[in-house]
């Protein structure tokens, strides 16, 4: 089924097999901290934009940094929390076939899907790192009057994709551990 | 390879990985990346992440998480129930008033929260039990809520409209204003239907009572005092005035969409803190976590969809398809009907956000060539996608309803919803004949469009 914009909570991932439990213990708190910071970032962005309306309306200040500052906060929050969302399988997919396949084939399908997602995210992460590196070396800045350095959002994007790749690696490892020890 | 075969391969592989169950965001990104590596110069592959970042770093798109924050703050407070209770107290004397109160509550809530499933669960969790207690059939009650909830993607601040504005390069303020008239039209259609259906169920119940003495709750007339009418207003009015009034004023041009979104989120957080004392970190946590989860999921889909359509246009797939459609010389209305049918079919599988971003580069040029007003079309397309949220097989709202009222059989829900799908089709037809319903209000507020092509 397609779950579009639902806020209904998705079930959390089943308890991971022992082989990967230590790994899980390591990444779960990181995800929690990231979620807290990202939430705060969204709220700060809301206040910054409200301030921008107020300052323009009441004091006739021109707004220069508010938009970009909010962009950095929100883009950062989105990329950084993508691993936490993946941990709860919150990235929506079309699940029509899962109802038509026998359980064993379905497990293989899920495994392949996770491997493919992992490869894509790892590649994207690597490319983000190259971009970040270039931005630091060349000192890229945005084209606005405020001119903040671009390594700030790029590093958030790279870190977020790295976390997401690690999360996917963990889920792939979980699949394999489950195969070794059939329940 | 010819453009045709690349195009077919592109579409085919996308369908394959999506139906294999790969998350939509990663599926779109992966297909786009593979085709970039295979068919595009390596220099463009190197800028892939920069591309995604620059598409996503648009301040208009980033208003989406803030609108979601505003919606989930309101959706997770008691505002929905109170709004519904207040409307019920005022409308209960009208035949079918309870159903009408639900339609209105959905519309008002949708305008505050901007999310269709959130509207369904907030109004439905109070409204469905109440309607059933009063003898409404399960399917009818579910239909009202499911259909009312879809107004969430039509009324401002609708996330799908934001994406359409970005994809079609149209003014978001104008688009938001243009949606108001058609939304009121749908509310009117739903209301008339609710009254008629109530009348029918009432007559049936009355006949059954006179014949066999089986009493139905639908025959009972509620008596609510003047006090009931005013009891909830102090809690409800601030929400309506601040969140719809202020927002509509801002869309008129005082603030950018993202500023409106930020201010809306702040106002919503302040209102739930003051009125419902939701302010401690523990109270706010579920709101923020839900916001983050939904925003991240959506923004990644949006970023990857934009990469996907960038590759599609770089490889001339979208242009060629669009030119091909234009060269068919279909009559205007055949073209429109075909495109809308395609949107309906896509709506079986994909959420509205991906439909807009993936199809816009293909369907908008032919529509522009056929001299359709793209603001008007945005409204029409949104209503058609609203239908996708409630029609079987996969209407999202149906499952939300199933969640909050599990005792109504899914079959009844689906049958209850179908008449509303019909009403929406009727709405689309009316808008085709009288486009002024959409364009009149935006032209009034913002002045006539400067040839909005």
Interface residues (C-beta under 8 A of the other chain):
Chain A: X1 X2 X3 X4 X5 X6 X7 X8 X9 X35 X38 X39 X42 X43 X45 X46 X47 X48 X49 X50 X52 X53 X57 X67 X70 X71 X74 X75 X77 X78 X81 X82 X84 X85 X86 X88 X90 X91 X92 X93 X94 X95 X96 X97 X98 X109 X110 X112 X113 X116 X117 X119 X120 X121 X123 X124 X127 X128 X130 X131 X153 X154 X157
Chain B: X17 X18 X19 X20 X21 X22 X23 X24 X25 X26 X27 X29 X30 X33 X46 X47 X48 X49 X50 X52 X53 X56 X57 X59 X62 X65 X66 X69 X72 X75 X115 X116 X117 X118 X121 X159 X250 X254 X255 X256 X258 X259 X260 X261 X262 X263 X265 X266 X269 X285 X288 X289 X290 X291 X292 X293 X294 X295 X296 X297 X298 X299 X300 X301 X349 X350 X351 X352 X353 X389 X394 X396 X399 X400 X403
